[in-house]
Amino acid sequence: MKTIAIILFLTLSYVASAQHIRFDWQNCLENTYGNHLDILPADIVATGDGYIIVSNYDNPNYVVPPGTEQADLWVIKINHTGDVVWSKFLCGTRNDGPVRIIATTNTNYYIFGSTGSDDGDITYDPYPNASNYWIIKINGNGDKLWDRVVGGSIWDVSKDATATPDGGIVALGQTLSSDGDVTHHYGFWDLWAIKLDSLGNTVWDFTLGSSGAEWGTGIIHTSDGGYLICGSGAHIDNAGNITCTPHTFNNAEALLVKLNADGVIEWQQCYGGSEDDGFTALSETTDGFIIFGSTASSDGNLQGSNYHLGYNHLGGSTFDYWILKTDFSGNIKWQKCYGGTLDEFSNRLFQPSTKDLVLFGTTESMDGDIIGTHSIFPDVPYKDIWMLKLDSIGNYKGQRCIGSRSDEHFINGVLLLNDSNYVLTTQFFIGSNGDIACGTDPNIGGKFKLWVTHFTDSLLVTGIEPMQELKTSIYPNPAQDIVTIENPLSGVASITFYDVFGRSIRKCLLNDVKTAINVSNFENGIYFYIVQFGKNETKGKLIISR
């Protein structure tokens, strides 16, 4: 048996009508090297006749140092139903990987990532033995048009990028370097951005920093021709060009900085409270900006935000989603928190033409605003992708946990097609089920694979009937030899029993309103069950005691 938390565990049935998405198609993509390698998709872009996915990919052909698999950059073209059209690799003999793919002019695309290589597909590395930004321009067939390694001689970490109207790109992240392409360095990690033209030539670079640590995480091109950048910083002092006053010195403060078209600061703001805070995504509206991040604070700017207090295994405060609306000078109009007592981490922000806000990130919580998590055990939480829908002033409209009974590792891989249609790609573990209906053979592999799906947000689609509420009862409980399951909805459902270690031990069909199941071969103890009826689920606990 595990802990008192498991002994006391009882998951109530949840209302499936809150689960407002319909999966239209999905595909699980394997690799070509074999079935025992890890894949971590980073981003996806629409091409007109399909989609291009960029992913990290462990490559066993390069083993440096001994026993360590090296990461490649994998580029996959799929059609509108998820079938692979072509697949290519861009890599050297050390770690290489993407974070974004963005469309530019003339059906070309920028891939932005990092490289530690100075060979293979890297045309020229001016900073050997360092890890740098790697910017690649490809055409629609995945052919490399040019690539450029930028940064300095120590370490540069890629995070986000935006295409520019002149066909160029602004790449964002952080740097430890004080040479090479880095014009200014203020100490330790600095937030660093660089603009290249359509041929890969440097136009300008920009650093925001102090003697502490600053990280760049999100950037957009604004309607006035400039750029808005978000990030965070810790141990911020007056040794650099940060002029806003942080709410805390030791913990991370959220940062926002507005640049003009030439990369010159127009204004900057600090946001947060006494705990860790940070921003990851941005959007512009007609009267200001929407900023999406994560926070562990309930004071400072977060007063009255409805932060959900919780603690991680180290005793630190856990994170909530944090959404803000500011004017064009960065002054807060409103801000709110959503989440539970475990961690919610922000990733992507969308504004459909309905004026709603749609947020994507990950959650480990099983309470608060979180409904329908795929985790089974409260003290062994798994990460689900969490889709949260708000109205234009931050009021709750709906949410959906997307994933399986294992961790989903999500970076930037979701694409808004229109008001109600999305394409999403993430990492999943073979055999973990949940929303993932492909690649679930437990005899295949044993590591992470790539899942891509098209889904429809049914809250915006007329003619889709709402899902019914699934309320299943099981009795007697505690039980000895026979249990009866009542499933009041018409149709075939299934029940799966799990032991306290999460292992599936029995799956049965429920063909009738009442189904009797023989559990005489179950040993005394605690078991968990999940009843599935279409896309509806309910969870609970069964005790065997003789």
Secondary structure, DSSP 8 states (H G I E B T S, - for coil): ---HHHHT-------GGGB-EEEEEEEEE--SS-SS--EEEEEEEE-SSSEEEEEEEEEEEEESSTT-EEEEEEEEEE-TTS-EEEEEEE--SS-EEEEEEEE-STT-EEEEEEE--SSTT-S--SSTTSBEEEEEEE-TT--EEEEEEES-SSBEEEEEEEE-TTS-EEEEEEE---STT-----SSSEEEEEEE-TTS-EEEEEEE--SSEEEEEEEEE-TTS-EEEEEEEES--SSSS--S--S-SSS-EEEEEEE-TTS-EEEEEEE--SS-EEEEEEEEETTEEEEEEEE--SSGGGTTS-----B-TTS-B--EEEEEEE-TT--EEEEEEE--SS-EEEEEEE--TTS-EEEEEEE--SSTT--S-----TTS---EEEEEEE-TTS-EEEEEEE--SS--B-SS-EEE-SSSEEEEEEEEETT--TT--SS--TTS-SSEEEEEEEEEEGGG-TT---------EEESSSBSSEEEEE--SSS-EEEEEE-TTS-EEEEEEE-SSEEEEE-TTS-SEEEEEEEEETTEEEEEEEEE--
